[in-house]
Amino acid sequence: MTAQTCPRQHRNNTMDSVALEPSLYTVKAVFILDNDGNRLLSKYYDPDLYPSMKEQRSFEKNVFNKTHKADNEIAFLEGMTIVYKGSIDLFFYVVGSAQENELMLMAVLNCLFESLSQILRKNVERRCLLDNMDGVFLVVDEIIDGGVILESDPQQVVEKVNYRAGSEQAFGFVLFDYITGNVEAQSSSSQYA
């Protein structure tokens, strides 16, 4: 009897230790909802976690219903650790596994919020967010890549986003001038370079 229980216990202990091993894939999902619980932005980094759009929206609705009237910053729902923050008419959420360090998730959430606050000039509300959605996606991509936290310093994120947006914009003008044959713009820009 002891010989049979030992392998099971060993297997269970091994499975528990595998589940608790640290991983770079910290963030399972990020989403921003409006004050009615409607999705404005969402990125799911774990393909096994709510693979369909219907499952994602159901999860987001459950999270919103549990958190939109609460004064807490952390929630545990459906085996996930969720940190969140509300602002005027928006709710920001960062989701990790049940074993994830809440402080790391909170650092991502704070970086996201502060970066957006700087980019949106402290006007973090639904209308302004929707008007600047391309910048919002750039911010999220600078902070998290495939569930791995890349950056948690809002200043660094804003600098990278401004650099990327500036270089893409300049390239767009050069391309437009080339396509339209606007030789004046090309020669005047080369004059100042």
Secondary structure, DSSP 8 states (H G I E B T S, - for coil): -HHHHHHHHHHHHHHHHHHHS--SB-EEEEEEEETTS-EEEEEE--TTSS-SHHHHHHHHHHHHHHHTT---SEEEETTEEEEEEEETTEEEEEEEETTS-HHHHHHHHHHHHHHHHHHTTT--SHHHHHHTHHHHHHHHHHHEETTEE----HHHHHHHHHHHHHHHHHHHHHHHHHHHT-HHHHHHHHHH-
